[in-house]
Amino acid sequence: MQQSIPYLVTLRVLATFLVILIHASTGYLHTFSANSLDWSYANILNSMSRFSVPLFLLISGALLLDKKEDIFVFYQKRVTRILWPFLFWITVYLVYYFYRYTNVEVLPADRVLEISIEKILHGPSAHLWFLYMIIGVYLAIPFIRILVRHASEKEMYMLLSLWAASLLIMNKSYAAYMPKLDLSFFYGYAGYTVLGYMLAKKAFRVTNGTLAILIIVVILFNTYGTRLYSQSVHGFSPAFYGYLALNNALLASLVFLLCKNLLIKPPPAWLQALDRHSFGIYLVHIIVLNYVHPLVDLPTLYKIPVAALLTMLASFAIIFLLRKIPYGHYISG
């Protein structure tokens, strides 16, 4: 069972909370002012949280790549796990989009249909991009398993080196500074699963103190890099925030290893409960946050983390109750 690996339980809950924290703070970034306390605070929170999505993928690699099962058995399991929540939450957020952002009563039917098709194809809420991405990664998993099973350790490290190089060379933010090599074959989110597999299975002789220092260094790099680059282009730039940025791949790896070293005992029951509901929490949290955030009447220093925490707890409650409804566990996530 996934819950039997203590550090993975904690990492998944951490990644879920950090995603909510990103969404609770991003709104403060769009009006750039290097001297603004609110902007600087939001930048710090984002700089230390943007490894969250990579962390989800590292966990998937750690859990899935070492298994041996028929490709169609794997697809059948994952379709059940992903398809029904995908259909349910796409529908929920499509309805929510029309309710919150349009005057649907006066929209002509052809316009409603046009918007619906566009939203279904690309996601009716920004955070649902994750569903579209993870489907693609899961389709690749059986073939990555074959590669992992037959590649030597040296070949695996070579593959990861080429993937890391692709994160630099294929990143549009760095295009002006990189050779125009086509590393498309190596580039993408699936590389995180290979990295997660290696981080979980191999022993690395790095002290916890060194890992902690490196984590701080990368967070500072993200924070000051974003600040300085935004100043240079006279406006906010998320160039250092990318989920496929090498700095965030490194940060995710360092946090993964530190938790792997430190978190050996079984996690408390409440953490395991959050872990079991984490996918659903991710899916529902935007709606919850949109209502919770304005209600938290506190200075920004406290407002963002409090809103994120309340959103996570309320989202957990919603998914917990949804699973109590007949067939609710199929659609909740």
N, C-alpha and C positions, 0 to 999 in steps of 0.2 A: 504493500500500500504506500502511496505517496506520503501519507501523513507519518509514516514510520521513520522518515529521514528528517531529523529535527531542524537542521539548518535550512532545508528547502522550504519547510513550513514557514519559518520566520521570514525568509527572503521573499516568499510570495506575498505575505501580508505586508511587508515593507514596501514592495513594489506597488501594490495596490494603493496604499496610503500616499505614496509619493506621486502617483498619477493624479490623485485628487488634489494634492497640494499644488501641483503644477497648474491645474485648472482653477484653483482658488486664487492663484497669484498672477497668472498671465495677464489679466486685464490691466494691471498696473504698469505693464512694460511698454504698451503701445505708444504712449505719450512719452517720448524719450527726454529725460533731463538727468544728466550725470550728477547734478547737485541735489536731486530730489531724494529724500530719505525713503519715500515709498518705492520709487523706482529701484533704488539700490538694494533695498530689502527684498523686493520681488526678484531681482536679478540673482541675489545670493541663493534664495530658495530654489529658483529654477536651475541654477548652476550645480546645486548639490542633489537635484532630483531627476535630472534628465537621463540617468542610467536605468530608470525604472522599466521601460519597455525592453531594453536589452536584457535586463534581469529576468523577465518573463521567459524570454527565448533561451537564455542559458539554462533555466530550470527545465524547460521542455527537452533540451538536448540531454541534460543529465538523466532525465527519467526515461526517455524514449529510445535513444540510439543504441542502448545496450540490449534491447529486447529482440527476441527472435519470434516472429510471427508472419503468417502469410500476408501478402500485400493487401488482399481483399478483406481479410479479417481486420487488419489495421484500419482500412478505409471505412469499413462498416462501423467500427467502434467510434471513430472520430466523426463520422457523419451524424451519428446519434448525439454525440456530445456537442457538436457545433451547429448542425443544421436547424434544429428546432429553436434554440435560443436566437440564432441568426434571424430566422423568419419572424419570430415573435417581437424581438426588440427593434428590428427594422420597421415593423408595422407600428409599434408604440411610438417611436421617434418620428415617423412620418406624420402620424396624427398630431403629435406634439408640435411638430414644425408648423403645420397649418394653423393650429390653435394659437401658438405664441407669436409667430412671425408674419402671418398673413391675415387678411380679412376674407376668409374662405367663402363667406356667404355671398360675396359679390364677384368672386372669380368665375369666369366662364369655365365650363366643363373641360374644354380642350386644354385650357391653361392648367387646370388642376391635374389633368392626365400627364401633361408635359413635365410639370414639376415633379410629379410622383415617379415617373420613369427615371428622370435625372437623379433623384434622391435615392431610389432603389439601386441604381447602377453605381453610385459613388458614395452613398451613405447619407442618411438624413440628419446625422449629427457627426461633428468632426471626429469625436473619439471612436466612432464605429469603424474608422479606417483599420483599426486593429483586427477586426473580424475578417475583413477582406484579405489582409496581409497574412493572418495565421492560417487561413484556408490554403493559401499558396504554399506556405511552409510545410503544412501537414501533408500536402500532396507530394512534396519532395522527400519527406522523412524515409519512406521505405527504400529509396534509392541511395540516400545518404547512409543508411544502415549497411548496405552492401559495400559501399566505399570504406566505411569504418571497420567493417569486419575483415577486409582483405588488405588494407593499407598498413604498412609498418609504422612504428612510432615516428621515425624520421620523416616518412612521407606525410604523416598527419601534420607535423610541425611545418613542413614545407607548404602544405595547403593553407594552413592558418596564416603563414607569412604572406602568401599571395593574396589571401582575403584581406588581411590588414593593409597591405599596399593598395588594394582596390578601394578601401575606405578613404584613402587620401587622394588617389589619382582620379577616381570617378566622382568625387564630391564636387558638385558645381560651385560651392563656395570657395574652393581652392583652385578652380580651373586655371586662373591666370598664372599660378605659380607651379603648375604640374605639367609634365610631358603629356602629350595627347595619345596615350596608350589606351587601347581598348581591353579592359579587364572585366568586361561585362559577365563573363562566365563565372568569375569568382565573387562578384559583387552581390550584395543583398543580405536580407535578414536571415536566410537559411544558414549562413556562416556562423551565426551565434549558436546554433544548435551543436555544431561541431566543437566550438569553443567550450560550451557548457559541458559536453561529454568529456573533453580532455581535462577540464578543471576539476570535475567530480571524480574522475577515475585515477588521475595521476597524483603523485605526491610532489609537492613543491617545497624546496628548502628556503622559505622566506619567513622571517620572524614576524610575529603579530605586530610588533612595534614598527617594523619597516613597512608593513602593509598599511598601518594607520597613518604613518607619515606620508606615504605615497597618495593615499586617499585625499588627505588635506591638500597636498600639492596640486592634484588634478582639479579639485574643487576651486582652489584659488586661481588656477590657470583658466578655468571656465569663467569665473567671476570677472577677473580683470581683463581677460581676453574679450569678453562680451562688451564690457564697459569701454575699453580703448578702441575696439573696432567700430562700435556704434558712434563714438565721438568722431572717428576719422571719416565716416560716411554721413555724418550729420543726421543720424536717425537710428532708431533701434534696429539692430541686426541680430537674428538668432543663429548666426553661422556656427557658433560653438555649442548650440543646443541640439544639434541633429542626432537622431537615434542611430544613424549610420555614420556618425563621426567617430574617428579613432579615439579621441579623448574620452568619449562616453563608453566606448567598448572597453577601454582600459579601466575606467572607474568601476564599471559593472563587474569586471573580472577581479579587481582588488577587493571589493566588498564581498563578492562571492567567496573568495578564498579566506577572508578574515572570518566570516560567519561559519564557514566549513571548519575552521580550526577551533573556534570558540564555542559553538553551539552543539554540544554533544548530548546533553540530557534531553529527555522528551519535553516538548514545549507544554505550557499550561493548557488546560482545557479551553479557556477562552480564546487563546491564540489558534488552537486547532479548529475551533468553530469558525473564526474569521477566515481561516485558510479554506475551509470547505465551501464557504460562500463567496470567496474572493472574485470568481469570474462574474457572478451575478452582481456583486457590489460594483465592479468595474462598469458593467453594462448600464445599470440604473443610475449611477451617481450624478450624471450631468443634470438630470431633471431635479434631483434632490438638491444639488448645489445651487441651482438657479433660484430656489425658494429659500434655502437656508442662508446663503451669503448675505442678502440684504437685511436679514433679521438680526445679524450679529452686529450690535451697535458698540463697537470697541475700536480703539486706535488700531491702525494697520498692523502694528507689531504683533498684536494679539488676535486681530480679526481673522487673518489668513489661516493660522494654524487651528484656531478654534472652529472656524467654519469648515475646514477640512476634516477635523475630527468628528464634529457633529454630523457631517455629511456621511462619513464612513459608517458611523453607528446607526444612523437612520436608514441608510442603504442596506445594511446588514439586516435590520428589522424587517424591511420590505421583502427582501429575498427569503428570509426565514419564514415569513407568513405565506409568501407565494408558494413555497414548497409544501405547505400544509394543505393546499388546495389539490384536489385530485388531478393528477398529471402535471402539477405545477413544477415538479422537479425536472421535467423534460424541457420546459421552456424558460425556466428562471436563469439558467447559466450556472 
